[in-house]
Amino acid sequence: MAERPSTVVTSESVRLGVLLAAVGGFVDVYTFMTRDGVFANAQTANVVLFGIDIASGHWRSALGYLPPLIAFALGVFTAEFLTRPAVARIVKRPVRAVLVIEILVVAAVGFVPLSVPNAVVTISISFVAALQVTTFRVLVDQAFSTTMTTGNLRSLSQAVFHRLTDGDKAAGARARNFGLVIMGFLAGAVLGAVMVRALDVGAAWVASGMLVVALALFMFDEWRGVPRVRHSE
C-alpha cells in the first residue's frame, strides 16, 4: 500500500529509505574510488574473489577477503544483539544507537589517509553496512535493502509488471517506492563521486552528515509524535 504518514513508522518510511539508500550508494562509490576498486557494502564480490583465489591456490591472498566478511557478520550480530530484551533495557533506542554508531565510524573513516592499508576502511565500512542492512530492511510493507540495488530492482520490476498487467494500484505504489529508493542510491553514487574528487578521503564526512540527517529525522518525528519503529525502539 502507499505510504501514509499516520501509519508508516519512521524506520520503514520511504523518505528514510531513500536517504539511507543514498548513503549506501555514496559509500560504495567512496570505497571504490579511494580504496582500489573495492565495494565494501555488499559481500558478493568478496565471496567470489575468495573462491577464485582458493581455486588458484593463492591462499594468502584468499585470506585477505575474510576480514570484511567477518566484519559484516559481526555487524549483523551487533544489530541483532541490540534488539535483545536484556540489552534493550540498557539501550533504550537501538535503531537510534545504530545510526549513531554509523555516524561515528563513517566520520572516523574520513580521517584515514590513503597510506593506511585498505583493509582498515573496508572492514569498518563492511561492519556499518551490515548494521544498516540488518536494522532497516522494510520499506512501508515490503522487504528492501539500503546498501545494494539488485533485490530492489527485482521488486520494482515485479511491481511494474503487476501494475501493467493486473491494474493493481497497490503495485503501482510499490513501484513508486522502490523506484525512489533506487534513484536515491544512484543519486548518492553521483554525489559520492563528486565529493571524492573534491575532498578525497574526507568525502566520508559528507556521508556521515547524511546519516546525521537520518538521525535528526527520527528526533523530529519523535517531537511530532510519529512512531519511530513498529515495536518499542
Buried (B, 14 or more C-beta within 10 A) or exposed (E): EEBEEEEBBBBBBBBBBBBBBBBBBBBBBBBBBBBEEBBBBBBEBBEEBBEEBBEEEEEEBBEBBEBBBEBBBBBBEBBEEBBEEEEBEEBEBBBBBBBBBBBEBBBBBBEBEEEEEBBBBBBBBBBBBBBBBBBBBBBBBBEBBBBBBEEBBEBBEBBBEBBEEEEBEBBBBBBBBBBBBBBBBBBBBBBBBBBBEEEBBBBBBBBBEBBBEBBEBBEEBBEEEBBBBEEEB
